[in-house]
Amino acid sequence: MVWDYRAGKDVRRLQANRPGPDSFTQAFARASDGRTAVTNRDGLRGWDLATGQQLFGPAGGPRHTGAVQALAFLPGGREVGSVGSGSELVRWDLGGGRSVSRLPRAAGPGI
């Protein structure tokens, strides 16, 4: 669900998950232009927020060993970084809909 806080209502529902009580998004990030978003549930998916249409997904390539906990658009808006419960960082290319690099968990405490 995409919420318009000024209007106090939902304006768009993004449908990619199976219906039911466990159909939720684990992580969400919106691009700085406000037109594109990514979610993670059953794989990374890109969205056009104006139409609600899925742009890509689920994305291919190496994934996380655990659940995705956070997503963020990287500078330039063409890539997204995701962090999983296994503490690894995955960088995703939105144009190709694939992961392009994976940084494994570092030894010692994380940030």
N, C-alpha and C positions, 0 to 999 in steps of 0.2 A: 504494500500500500504506500502510495506517495501522498504525503500530507501537506496541505497548504495551511500553514499556521495562521496566516492573516485572515483567511476565510473560515478557519476552524472546521475544515472538512477534508476528507480524502478526495483527491482529484484523479487518481490513476491507480489501477491495480495491475501489478506485473505478474503474469501467470506463466510459471515454468515448472512449478513443483507439483507433485502429486497432491490431490486434495486430502484433507483430513487434519486431525489435531496435531500431527507432527510435521505439517507443511509450513515451515517457517524459514526465514533467511537467517543465516548465522552471522553474516557481515554485509555491510552496505557502504558504498562510497559514491559521492556525486562529484562530477567534474566541475571545475571552477566556472565553466560557461553555463552550467545549470541545465544543459541539454542531454547529457549522457550520464549514466550511472552503471555501476557494476554491483552484482550481488554474488554471494557464494552459498549455494545450497545444491548439492549434487553437481558440483563443478562451477567454475567461474563463468558468469553470463553477463553480456553487455546489453544495455537497454537504451532506447530512445525515449526520453521522459515525456516528450510532447505527444507521442502516439501510443506509447506503451508497447511498441514492437520490440521483440528481442533482436538484437543486432548480431550476436554470435553466442555460441555456447552449446553445451559445456565446452570450455576451452581444453585443448589438448596439451600434451607434454608432461614433464615431471610434476608431480603434485606434492602436497604436504603429507607427512606421516601421521599427523593428527588433525583435529578439526581446525578450520581457519578461524582465527580470533579477531583479525583486523584487516581492513583493506584501505589503501590510500592511493590516490592518483599521484604520479610522479610529475615533476616540472615538465611542462610541454603538453601534458594531457594525453599522450599517446601510449603511455605505459602505466601499469598499476603494480604496486607492491602489496604482497599479502604475507601475514605472519601467522604461523600455525601454532597449535599447542605444543608441538615438538620443538619450538623456538627457531625453526628454520625460516628464512626469508625467500620468497619466490617472486621474481620479476616477470610480468606478463606483457606481451606485445598485443595491444588491442587491435591493431590493423590485421594481424595474422591470426588472432585468437588463440595464441599458444604461449606457453611459458618459455622464456629465453634464458633464464639462469636460476640457479638455486644455491643459496648459501646455507650450508648445514649449520647446525647448532654449534656455537663456540663453547669451548671449555670454560667453566667458571660461571659466575652470575651474569644474567642477561640485563639488558637495559629496557 
